[in-house]
Amino acid sequence: MAKLHDAPESSSADSVAALLTGPPIPSCMIVVPCYNEYARLQSERFLDFARLNDAVHFLFVNDGSKDNTLQKLLDLHSQLPEQIHVLDLKQNGGKAEAVRAGMLVAIDQYRPSTVGFWDADLATPLNIIPEFITILHANAQLRMVFGARVRLLGHRIRRRAIRHYLGRIFASVVSLVLRLPIYDTQCGAKLFLVTPELSQVLGAKFLSKWVFDVEILARYIAYHQGDVSYLSEVIYEAPLNSWEDVAGSKVGPSDFFKAFIDTFRIYRKYLLPLKRV
């Protein structure tokens, strides 16, 4: 039976992973960052999905929540201890570090073949996960599958207008900065093939608390010395059939403007030095 341990304030791979022991190796582990999600977390949906998909495990990361989120996560773990695991970070460090800590623990301790992260509000339905896994393993070149919220006829993409248009502006800026024609960097549904390269990309703390998705891509570009064509070949953006803007999101319109600042900081740290070489 998996044991629950408290994570230290540091979120380094060694210090966090060393405190966990795990069950049999899952083929896929999904990290779910949680901060004050007690009222929104739909436990039964996670349990129902996990029972039907025993190769998919979940690692819920409690990011120093002030409400009863941790207790709800412990209850989830108690009902399905072989598939649902909990990492408790005592201090709130932001979504970026919660995801990074969770992914490092997943990779180092549980050793799945694929690892990803999913928003706790289930704006992206869980039934998309098997589709992502199939896509990732169907093409030997692929290393990442990202959900893309594309408004197409026959697709149920329900997003507030202001978030949609601000998101499109932000995505256009990111595409220019990264020189990568990516449609949607900020969808909270992503899956990665576990490789030594991924562990290295996740090795250091993120600059940004929110647009860490962009920072991951910038780190990959820096890792490959500016070869953007590599990412074009290994990333697949999967248009989602369903996505819903769930009430209670912690991201507001003002955060989009902070995201532009963080994108500039990411560019300056990872990409600008490549132009000087």
Buried (B, 14 or more C-beta within 10 A) or exposed (E): EBEBBEBBEEBBBEBBBBBBEBBEEBEBBBBBBBBBBBEBBBEEEBBEBBEEBEBBBBBBBBBBBEEBBBEBBBEBBEBBBBBBBBBBBEEBBBBBBBBBBBBBBBBBBBEBBBBBBBBBBBBBBBEBBBBBBEBBBEEEEBBBBBBBBBEEEEBEBBBEEEBBEBBEEBBEBBBEBBEBEBBBBBBBBBBBBBEEBBBEBBEEBBBBBBBBBBBBBBBBBBBBEBEBEBBEEBBBBBBBBBBBBBEEBEBEEEBBEBBBEBBEBBBEBBBEEBEEE
